[in-house]
Amino acid sequence: MSVTIRMKRMGRKNRAFYRICASDKRSPRDGRVIEELGTYDPFVPETDARCVLNGPRVQYWLSVGAQPSNAVRVLIKKYGPSGTHEKAMELARAKLSLPRVMPDPGPPAYVPEVKVEPSAESAPEPAAAEVVAVEAVAEVSAAVAEAPAAEESAGS
């Protein structure tokens, strides 16, 4: 069986993500694989942080005769064990792991006014009409309370 190291396309439409795999040469591109050796994400903003390889396993498969595809050959040359961009890859990954610093947005363009209702402590005295209405209710309730007492005294 001849083994090839190639990329297997994953992800959704218009947002590709690739797994770097060792697979049988006769199997389809996105088919069954022997072993996954790393990943490649072309949408990572830092160019040198896009590829992640398992160095010892890549070396093993190359030592037993696996043939990398053209694209994977370039990635192994740059980011594999003793690659040309190894230090740049470590710096790019460290930069991505740092928290993002957002600039100060400045003062807001518009702040709506908030209407504050007066509190109960600073409420003005009730109007004269309200006082009259409260006194009328008090008189009616007193009259209703006296009515049953008057009926009892009349009936005896």
C-alpha positions as CSV (number, residue, x, y, z in Angstrom):
1,M,0.0,0.0,0.0
2,S,1.4,3.4,-0.9
3,V,0.8,6.2,1.6
4,T,0.4,9.8,0.8
5,I,0.3,12.8,3.1
6,R,-2.3,15.3,1.9
7,M,-4.9,17.7,3.1
8,K,-8.5,16.7,3.8
9,R,-11.0,19.5,3.4
10,M,-13.3,20.2,6.3
11,G,-15.4,23.2,7.4
12,R,-18.4,24.8,5.8
13,K,-19.0,26.4,2.5
14,N,-16.7,29.4,1.9
15,R,-14.9,28.7,5.2
16,A,-12.5,25.9,4.4
17,F,-10.4,24.2,7.1
18,Y,-7.9,21.4,6.3
19,R,-6.6,18.4,8.2
20,I,-3.2,17.1,7.2
21,C,-3.5,13.3,7.0
22,A,-1.7,10.2,6.1
23,S,-3.9,8.1,3.9
24,D,-3.9,5.4,1.3
25,K,-3.2,6.9,-2.2
26,R,-6.3,5.1,-3.7
27,S,-8.8,6.5,-1.2
28,P,-10.7,9.7,-2.0
29,R,-9.5,13.1,-0.8
30,D,-12.1,13.5,2.0
31,G,-12.3,9.7,2.6
32,R,-10.8,7.4,5.2
33,V,-7.4,8.3,6.6
34,I,-4.7,6.3,8.4
35,E,-3.7,9.1,10.8
36,E,-4.2,12.8,11.3
37,L,-0.9,14.6,11.4
38,G,-2.0,18.3,11.8
39,T,-4.2,21.1,10.7
40,Y,-4.1,24.1,8.3
41,D,-6.6,27.0,8.7
42,P,-6.2,29.6,5.9
43,F,-8.5,32.1,7.7
44,V,-6.2,32.6,10.7
45,P,-5.0,36.3,10.5
46,E,-1.4,35.5,11.4
47,T,0.2,33.8,8.4
48,D,2.7,31.8,10.4
49,A,0.1,30.5,12.9
50,R,-2.1,28.8,10.2
51,C,-0.4,25.4,10.3
52,V,0.0,23.0,13.2
53,L,1.9,19.8,12.6
54,N,2.8,16.8,14.8
55,G,6.5,16.8,14.0
56,P,7.5,13.3,15.2
57,R,4.6,11.6,13.4
58,V,5.3,13.5,10.2
59,Q,9.0,12.4,10.4
60,Y,7.8,8.8,11.0
61,W,5.6,8.8,7.9
62,L,8.3,10.4,5.7
63,S,10.8,7.8,7.0
64,V,8.6,4.9,6.0
65,G,8.1,6.2,2.5
66,A,5.0,8.3,2.6
67,Q,4.9,10.9,-0.3
68,P,3.5,14.4,0.6
69,S,1.4,16.3,-1.8
70,N,2.8,19.5,-3.3
71,A,1.0,21.8,-0.8
72,V,1.9,19.6,2.2
73,R,5.5,19.5,1.1
74,V,5.7,23.3,1.3
75,L,4.0,23.3,4.8
76,I,6.4,20.6,6.0
77,K,9.4,22.5,4.7
78,K,8.2,25.7,6.4
79,Y,6.6,24.5,9.7
80,G,7.7,20.9,10.1
81,P,10.5,19.7,12.4
82,S,13.6,21.9,11.6
83,G,11.5,24.1,9.3
84,T,12.5,27.5,7.9
85,H,9.7,29.4,9.7
86,E,9.7,27.6,13.0
87,K,10.6,30.6,15.2
88,A,8.1,32.9,13.3
89,M,5.4,30.2,13.9
90,E,6.1,30.2,17.7
91,L,5.9,34.0,17.8
92,A,2.7,34.2,15.8
93,R,1.0,31.6,18.1
94,A,2.1,33.5,21.2
95,K,0.7,36.7,19.7
96,L,-2.6,35.0,19.0
97,S,-2.8,33.7,22.5
98,L,-2.6,37.2,24.0
99,P,-5.8,39.0,24.9
100,R,-6.9,41.6,22.3
101,V,-6.4,45.2,23.2
102,M,-9.4,47.4,22.1
103,P,-8.9,51.1,21.7
104,D,-10.9,53.6,23.9
105,P,-14.1,54.4,21.9
106,G,-14.2,58.0,23.3
107,P,-17.3,59.8,24.6
108,P,-20.7,58.8,23.3
109,A,-22.1,60.7,20.4
110,Y,-25.6,61.1,22.0
111,V,-26.9,60.5,25.5
112,P,-30.7,60.6,25.9
113,E,-32.1,62.7,28.8
114,V,-33.6,60.6,31.6
115,K,-36.8,62.0,33.1
116,V,-36.8,61.6,36.9
117,E,-40.1,61.4,38.7
118,P,-40.3,63.4,42.0
119,S,-39.9,61.1,45.1
120,A,-42.4,60.8,47.9
121,E,-40.3,62.8,50.3
122,S,-40.3,65.9,48.1
123,A,-44.0,65.5,47.0
124,P,-46.1,68.7,47.3
125,E,-49.0,69.0,49.7
126,P,-52.3,67.5,48.2
127,A,-54.6,69.9,46.4
128,A,-57.7,71.2,48.1
129,A,-60.0,69.0,45.9
130,E,-58.2,65.9,47.1
131,V,-58.6,66.9,50.7
132,V,-62.3,67.4,50.2
133,A,-62.7,64.0,48.5
134,V,-60.9,62.3,51.4
135,E,-63.1,64.0,54.0
136,A,-66.3,63.0,52.0
137,V,-65.2,59.4,52.0
138,A,-64.6,59.5,55.7
139,E,-68.1,61.0,56.4
140,V,-69.7,58.3,54.2
141,S,-67.9,55.5,56.0
142,A,-68.8,56.9,59.4
143,A,-72.5,57.1,58.3
144,V,-72.4,53.5,57.1
145,A,-70.9,52.4,60.4
146,E,-73.6,54.2,62.5
147,A,-76.5,52.8,60.4
148,P,-76.5,49.2,61.8
149,A,-76.3,50.6,65.3
150,A,-79.3,52.8,64.7
151,E,-81.4,49.9,63.4
152,E,-80.6,47.8,66.4
153,S,-81.7,50.5,68.8
154,A,-84.9,51.1,66.8
155,G,-85.8,47.4,66.9
156,S,-85.5,47.0,70.6
